[in-house]
Amino acid sequence: MNGGADGGVGVAGEALCELVGHYAHVVAVAPSAAVYDELLSARAFAGRLLSRGPARLRADLAVTAGWLSSLLAASATDLGDHAAAVVWCADTARRGRDAGHPELAGWAALTRALIAWYQGDPVRSAEAARLGQAETAAGTAAYAKLAAEEMRCLAMLGDMAGMTDARRRAASAISRLGPAAASAGVYSVQAADDPPYTDTSLLVAGQHAEAAMMTRRIIETAYPAADREPGNQPTNCARTLLILALAAARLGEVDEAAAAGPPRLIPAVSCGRRWCSPASSTNPSPRMTPGQSTWRTTEPASVFVYSP
């Protein structure tokens, strides 16, 4: 391949890197059905560049292809196509290992862990999260999210000591993030006093007062407008309101639970996801009694895949 062609591949590869950053934000806020085909086209183009590009560019192109596969895995999970998501996770991890970029393997492990979580299998989710932590560096957003996912799985399983340890590891990873770490989008983690999923962990651990207190603080801090507009974090806002509603209900705060329920959630999921009214849980957690009222969606539960 001549120098001019090499340069063309390099320019195209740089453009694909820009697309990764763009879609990392889009996937976090837009319906996955609206972006999946675009991501698929970009990933196919990256594959063509990788097959014909010069050896000196292959490592960078492999990383870009891995990021696009990671985004496809997240989108496929959100669409409920877990088989496709697992395939894209495998490709993501392989590209990361081949290029010496372990954070990709960490994000792939997170998607696998989240699939297991929303399939109602916290044991398998915790195992995937632990494997992911072993593959990626401790001071990264991926490691922080993986430790946080392990934390809420252990909370669901009633392992309070394990939950506390995972919470500490997640908080430590967040404290080590540099200024270049993403603060929004799929690959972000918020610099906060508590790791992602802490409110969920407190809720499923039966610590309802603490969960309610934390979600109120998040709402006041992250969504201070009077109407609580979700801004560019629709699923984050929706999930926070949901947890507040559930925690308040368990505390007997009926008015607060109702105020945080579906009427408040409708604008928060204006990105295209739909909500049902309260329904009986068909897959109660170990800490729920059968038939306990809970909110559920008409979309796959993985709508909250990358929410804090």
C-alpha positions, 0 to 999 in steps of 0.5 A, spaced: 500 500 500 502 506 498 504 512 502 497 516 500 493 510 501 496 509 508 494 516 509 487 515 507 487 510 512 490 514 517 485 520 516 479 515 516 481 512 522 481 518 526 474 520 523 472 513 526 475 515 533 471 522 533 465 518 532 466 513 538 466 520 542 460 522 539 456 515 540 458 514 547 454 520 548 448 519 544 448 511 546 447 514 553 441 518 551 437 516 545 433 510 544 438 504 541 433 503 536 435 509 533 443 509 533 444 501 532 444 501 525 449 507 524 453 504 529 453 497 525 455 501 519 461 504 523 463 498 525 463 495 519 467 500 516 472 500 521 473 492 520 475 494 513 480 499 515 483 494 519 483 489 514 487 493 509 491 498 513 498 498 514 501 494 520 503 501 524 496 503 524 493 496 526 493 497 533 490 504 533 484 501 528 483 495 533 482 499 539 477 503 535 473 497 532 473 495 540 470 501 542 465 501 537 463 493 538 463 495 546 457 501 544 454 495 539 454 491 545 451 496 550 445 498 544 444 490 543 443 489 551 438 495 551 434 492 545 434 486 549 438 482 544 442 479 549 445 474 544 448 479 539 450 483 545 455 477 548 458 476 541 459 484 541 462 483 548 467 478 546 469 482 540 470 488 544 475 484 549 479 480 544 480 487 540 482 490 547 487 484 548 490 484 541 491 491 542 494 491 549 488 496 551 485 492 557 480 497 559 476 495 553 475 488 556 473 491 563 467 495 559 465 488 555 465 485 562 461 490 565 456 489 559 456 481 561 455 483 568 449 487 567 446 482 562 446 477 568 443 482 573 437 484 569 436 477 567 435 476 575 442 473 576 446 477 581 451 471 582 453 470 575 453 478 575 458 479 581 462 473 578 463 477 571 464 484 575 470 480 579 473 477 572 472 484 569 476 488 575 482 483 574 482 485 567 482 492 567 486 497 571 484 500 578 484 507 577 479 507 571 472 508 570 471 501 567 474 498 574 469 503 578 463 501 575 465 494 575 466 494 583 460 498 583 456 492 580 459 487 584 457 491 590 449 491 588 450 484 587 452 482 593 447 487 597 442 483 593 445 477 596 445 479 603 453 479 603 453 486 607 461 485 608 462 484 601 458 489 599 462 494 603 468 492 601 466 493 593 463 499 595 470 501 598 474 499 592 469 503 587 470 509 591 477 508 591 477 507 583 473 514 582 478 518 587 484 516 582 480 518 576 484 524 572 481 530 569 481 527 563 476 522 565 469 522 561 464 526 566 458 524 561 456 518 556 456 511 556 464 511 559 463 516 564 462 515 572 460 521 576 465 524 581 461 523 587 461 522 595 458 515 593 459 510 587 454 508 582 449 504 584 450 505 592 442 507 592 440 501 589 445 497 593 442 500 600 435 499 597 435 492 596 439 491 602 433 493 606 436 500 608 430 504 605 431 510 610 439 511 607 436 509 600 431 515 600 436 520 603 441 519 598 436 519 592 433 526 595 440 528 595 442 526 588 435 529 585 437 536 589 444 536 586 443 533 579 436 535 577 435 542 581 430 545 576 423 545 579 420 540 574 426 536 575 428 536 567 433 530 566 437 534 561 442 529 558 441 524 563 434 521 562 435 514 564 439 516 570 434 521 572 428 516 571 432 510 575 433 515 581 426 517 581 424 510 581 429 508 587 426 514 591 419 511 590 420 504 592 424 507 598 419 511 600 414 506 599 417 501 604 418 507 609 410 508 609 411 515 605 406 514 600 405 521 598 412 522 596 412 515 593 407 517 589 410 523 587 416 520 585 412 515 581 410 514 573 408 521 572 415 524 574 418 518 570 414 520 564 418 526 562 425 523 564 424 517 559 422 522 553 428 519 550 423 513 547 422 508 553 415 507 556 413 505 563 407 501 566 403 502 572 405 499 578 405 491 577 406 485 581 413 483 581 414 477 577 421 476 579 422 478 586 429 479 589 431 475 596 428 481 600 421 482 596 415 478 598 412 475 592 406 480 589 410 486 592 408 492 588 414 495 584 414 499 578 416 495 571 417 498 564 415 495 558 422 495 555 427 491 557 430 492 564 437 494 561 434 501 559 438 502 566 445 499 563 449 505 564 446 509 569 449 510 576 
